[in-house]
Amino acid sequence: MSDAPVTHIDPVAFRADPYPTLAQMRAHTPVTYVPELGATLFTRRDDIFAQEKRTDVFSSHQPDGLMTILMGENMMRKDGDAHQRERKILFPALSPRTVRDVWLPAFTAAATRILDDLAPHGDCDMVRDYAMPVSAEALKLITGLTNMEAAEMDRVSQGMIDGCANYTGDPAITAQCHDCTASIDRHIDAMIPALQAAPNMSGLSVQMQGGLDLKATRANVKLIISGGQNEPRDAIAGTIWALLTHPDQLQAVQDGRATWAQAFEEYARWISPIGMSPRRVAQADHVLGVNLAPEDRVFFMFSSAGRDEAHFDTPDQFDIFRDTGPAISFGAGPHFCAGAAASRALITQVALPLAFERLNGLRLAGETPFVGWAFRGPTKMPVEWDS
């Protein structure tokens, strides 16, 4: 078992706002065992950046991990050749060229339709009514599950994310996750004949074309959904909130002195939609003064890395003009997010500019609460505009 210094947390307070606790960890116990999570946390950016690449020790293969148990063994839970083989098969669906030529025009058309319906109303919940359907419609295309309603895509994604973060073992959360994965399987089964008849560039289709077995294909579609719905949804709404609460920086983007990409990258550093990535210790190791034993659980805290004082001045402040280069919001090692190009295109070339272009005088109309530490985002965001 890990002999790292022990840090106790209040799980409720940590879910409400993990950043003060993570700052204390970085300052005093940068590698620390948290009994409430049953894991050793790495909290400094450079340590995470270096150790994430040591897959012989910090393995993504976690047969007893929550993601594997609940969603199946996807490529994120494989290392080495097994991971690279599936990543290569899936790559055509998520490559920068496919994103540019296939998905970006479709993303734009879907977001435009959503705004056509939304704009006359003059108010909405930005999370539920804009960020959620924009993200879901994009994900329906990328996965190939065009037979799934946007609200169901959001529901099943949230159910899987809640299940994978259920380290306290709440049985109701586990049951909900199983219900969500069963829904995904039904939608996959319904789409297979259509995609056999008319293949396309979707994740389901390219895996079928690449000869990947159905069990692995199902698991990878669930992985795409778990990482491709809530995180872009939360980043779209969250970045809009950040800009509305920092009007001088919003003005800089609208004046052309900064870009939507700068705003998104800074938001992802500041309030990391994906806060951590788990690893299984595959072999005993002594690292950074800590002894780790086989089967220990490690969490690489990307959210903490984004606020590491060694790389970012005033890290608790939102500043689109800072250099976000050291941030590792999408990961740093061989498991760097395969959907990063699609996510960046959707958020910075479609969702953000179109929202501010179409919703004239967009402004906040109430409180915007944030929750989560493994995954973090706003739960609601009331806004209004001049219709």
Sequence and secondary structure as in RCSB ss.txt:
>XXXX:A:sequence
MSDAPVTHIDPVAFRADPYPTLAQMRAHTPVTYVPELGATLFTRRDDIFAQEKRTDVFSSHQPDGLMTILMGENM
MRKDGDAHQRERKILFPALSPRTVRDVWLPAFTAAATRILDDLAPHGDCDMVRDYAMPVSAEALKLITGLTNMEA
AEMDRVSQGMIDGCANYTGDPAITAQCHDCTASIDRHIDAMIPALQAAPNMSGLSVQMQGGLDLKATRANVKLII
SGGQNEPRDAIAGTIWALLTHPDQLQAVQDGRATWAQAFEEYARWISPIGMSPRRVAQADHVLGVNLAPEDRVFF
MFSSAGRDEAHFDTPDQFDIFRDTGPAISFGAGPHFCAGAAASRALITQVALPLAFERLNGLRLAGETPFVGWAF
RGPTKMPVEWDS
>XXXX:A:secstr
     B    HHHHHH  HHHHHHHHHH SEEEETTTTEEEE SHHHHHHHTT TTTEES  TTSHHHHHH   G
GG  HHHHHHHHHHHHHHHSHHHIIIIIHHHHHHHHHHHHHHHGGGSEEEIIIIIIHHHHHHHHHHHHS TTS H
HHHHHHHHHHHHHHT TT  HHHHHHHHHHHHHHHHHHHHHHHHHHHS  SSHHHHHHHTT  HHHHHHHHHHHH
HHHSHHHHHHHHHHHHHHHTSHHHHHHHHTTSS HHHHHHHHHHHS SB  EEEEE S EEETTEEE TT EEEE
 HHHHTT TTT SSTTS  TTS  TT  TT SSTT  TTHHHHHIIIIIIIHHHHHHHSTT EE S   EE SSB
 EES  EEE   
